[in-house]
């Protein structure tokens, strides 16, 4: 199963709309939403939940008061000031590093797994859908992204493609989203910050040896900036496979929980079809 991840340097560039649209056009595929902090792909899918699991992606220290001799070494050792004067763990400060467990001569401190989110597997009329939601204030979103992709592989039934709605930015969640993928599609906008974000994301993809492709959303709002983006891509060997025009009706369609494809926006749908054909052809060529 070939895996393609759609990412961006920031949120709001249109990658989720593009993935949801492709889910209507691509046959024999699975879907995954790896933006576990603020997932939204499910909004555009009619899903039936078939599995939900709690995810324990972090550890926190626990002090057993009956064993504690209150020597204070743990408090002096903790770099995060996560132990108060009464030798209680301040949970939102504890990083689960385990330093306190190593220096406690009374063996009164242990690490316990903590729930940090939930994972979901859903059935849709567009294929099996793997997604997750990180708990409020929880850490370890990169680990949860990895779990989303593991679940997708677990439920694979011979599909040809896995379309991944990736996380924005360049952090660990993006690294977890793109690792081992066959291609990265960066969805950008024709602005100075859009170009800067695109360059940073492409740098991450290049570091991991993953081919990068570019889709410029709302390209006609700033032709000069779109040309600058295309010049950068040409100079550095990144194919621009999509130029989606600005279309106010897309917002209207999304308000009705419809993709541009379902809303019958022919000019947008034709461009998205062209994006897929170019992407599919290039990836198939690489695999030969």
N, C-alpha and C positions, 0 to 999 in steps of 0.2 A: 504494500500500500504506500503510494507516494504521498508525502506530507508537504503541504504548502501553508506558510504562515503569513498573515497579513498584519503588518505592524505600522507604527507611526511614531514620530518623535514626541507627539503630545496627543491628548484626547481630542475628539471632535473633528477629525479630518475626513471621516466618512468610511473608515475601514469596516466597521460593523455592518453598515448599509451595503457595502460592496460584497461582503461575505454572505449576508442574507440574500442578496440578489443572485449570487452564484449558486446558492443552495437550491434555487428554482431552475437553474440552467444546466447544472452538472449532474450527470447520471452516476449511479453506483458509488456513492461517497458517504463518509461520515463527517460529523461536524464537532468542533470543540471550541469552547470559549475559555481562553487562558487569561482573560482579564478578571482575575478572581477578586480584586479589590472593588471594582465597580462593573460587574458583568451586565450586559444589556442585550446580547444576541437573542436570549430567550424571549424577549418582548416581541420579536418579529417571527417567532416560531410557535406553532400550535403543538405543544408538547404534552406527552403523557408520561409522568414520572414512573419509572420501573424499579429504581434503586436509589436509596439515599443512605449515606454513611457519615458518621462523625469522623472528623479528621484530627488526629493528635500530632501536631507538627512542632511542638516545643516542649521544653521541660522547665519546671520551676522548683525552687528549693522549698523543703518542708522541714521545720525544726520540731523534733520530738521533745516536748517540754520536760517529760519525766526523765530524759537522759541528759538534758542540757545542764552543764555546771556553771554557766554564765561567766565563762572566763573572758569573753569579749574578743577573742582572737578572730572569730568569724567577722565581726563588725569591722575590725581594722583591716581585714583582708579584702572585703567586698569593695570593688572599685565603683560600684553603682549606688552605694548607700542604701541598699535594699533591706537592711536589717535594723529595726528600730531599737530603742533603749530597753524595751521589754522583751527583746529577742523574738519579735514577730517579723515574718517576711512581708515586705511591702511589694505586693505582687506586680504592680505596674512598673516597678523599678528592676525587678529580678530579671536577669538575662539568661538564666539557666546555664551559666558557664561552668558551675560545679567547683569553683575554687574553694568555697566554704566547706564542701564535703571532704575535700582533700586534707584540710588543715584541722578539722575538728577531731581532737584526741578522744572525745567521749563518744564518737560515732553517733552523734545526735541529729545530724542533718543528712537528708537524702533528696534525690531528685525524683520528681513524679511527672509523668506525661500530662500535658494540658491540652484540652480541646481548643483548636484554633480556627476551626471552620467546618464546613459540610461539603461533601461531594455528591454529585447527582448524575444519574444516567437516565436519559429520557428517550422515548421513541417519538419520532415526528414523521410526517408524511414525506420528509426530505432525507430521512436517514437517522441513524442513531446519533444521539447528541450527548457529549460529555461536558460537564461544567461544574463549577464550584463557587462557594461564597466564603470569603474570609470573615471571621468574627470581628466585630467592632473592637478596635484597639489591639487586635492580635498581630503577631509578627510571623515571619516565615512564609510569606506569600509565594516565594520562589519554589519552596517545597510543595506547596499546594498545587501550583501549576504543573509540576512534575507528576503529581498524583492524577491530575486531570488527563494528562497524556497517557499515563499507564492504564487508566480505566478505558480510554478509547481503544488502545491495543487489545485489552482484555475482551472487549465486546466486538472485535473485528470479525466479520463474516465474509471475508473475501472481497471487500470493497476495493476499488481501484485508488480512491483518493481520500485523504483526510484534509479538510479545509479548516484552518485554525484561525480564529479571531484572537490575535495576540494582544499583549499588554502594550500600552504606550510607554515611551521613554527609552532608556538604555540600561536600566538596572538589572538586578538578578532575575526579576520576573520575565524580562525580555530574553535574557540568556536561557532561562528554562523553557521559554516558548519556542525558541528557534533551534536549540541544540538537536542535531540529528535530522533536521528537515531537509527536503530536497531543494527548496527555494524560499526566498523571502521576497515578499512584495511590499514595498514601502509606499504607503499612501500619503501624499503630501499636498500642500496648497501653495499657490503662487505668491508667497510672501517672503520677506527676508528671513524671518524666523522659521518658516517652512523649509527653506533651503538649508539653513543651519541645522535644524533637527534631522533632516534627511541625511545630511553628511555624517552626523554622529551615529545614526542608526546603521547606515551602510558600513561604517567603520567596525561596528560590533559584528555584523554579518561576515565581513571580510576576515576578521580575526578568527572566526570559527570555520572559515572556508565554505560558506554557503552562498550560492549565486544570488545576486540581488537584482530585482526588477523594480521599475518605478511606475506609479500611476499618479498623474497630476489631477487632482479633483478641482473643479471650478476653474479650469485652466484659463478660460476666456475672461475672467475678471481682471487679470493683470498679464497681458500677453508678453510684456517686456520681462517680467519676472519668470514667467513660464519658459521663455526662451533662454534665460540665464540658467534655469534648472536643467533644461535640455542640453545646453552647451557643457555644463559640468558632467552630465551623464555620458555624453559622447566622448569627452576627453578622458574619462576614467573607465569606460567600457561597461556602463550600466544601461541596458536597454530600457527605453521609455515605452511601455506596452499599452498605456492608456492615457487618454486625454478626455476626461469627463467634463462636459460643459456645465455651467451654472444653470440650474433649473429650479425655480421657486416651488414648482409643483411637487418636488421630492419631499419637502417639509410637510406639505399637505397630505401626501401619501403616508408618511411615517406617523402622522397624527391619527391616521385610521389603521395603524398597525399593518401597513402594506409596504412592500418593497417597490422600487420603480418598475420592476418587471410586472408585478401583480397589478400595479396602477395603470399599466398600459402606456408608459412613457417610452415611446418607440425609439426616440433618439438616444436616450440613456441606455435602454436595453440593448440596442445594436452595438453601442460602444463597449458595454460589459461583455457581450458575446465575443467581440473582437479581442478583448483582453484575455478571455479564457482560451481562445483558439491559439493566440500567440504563446501564451504561457504553456499550454498543453504540448504544443509542437516543440518548444524549446526543451522542456523537461524530458519528453519522450526521446528527443535526439540525444540528450546527455546520457540517457540510460542504455542506448544502443552500444 
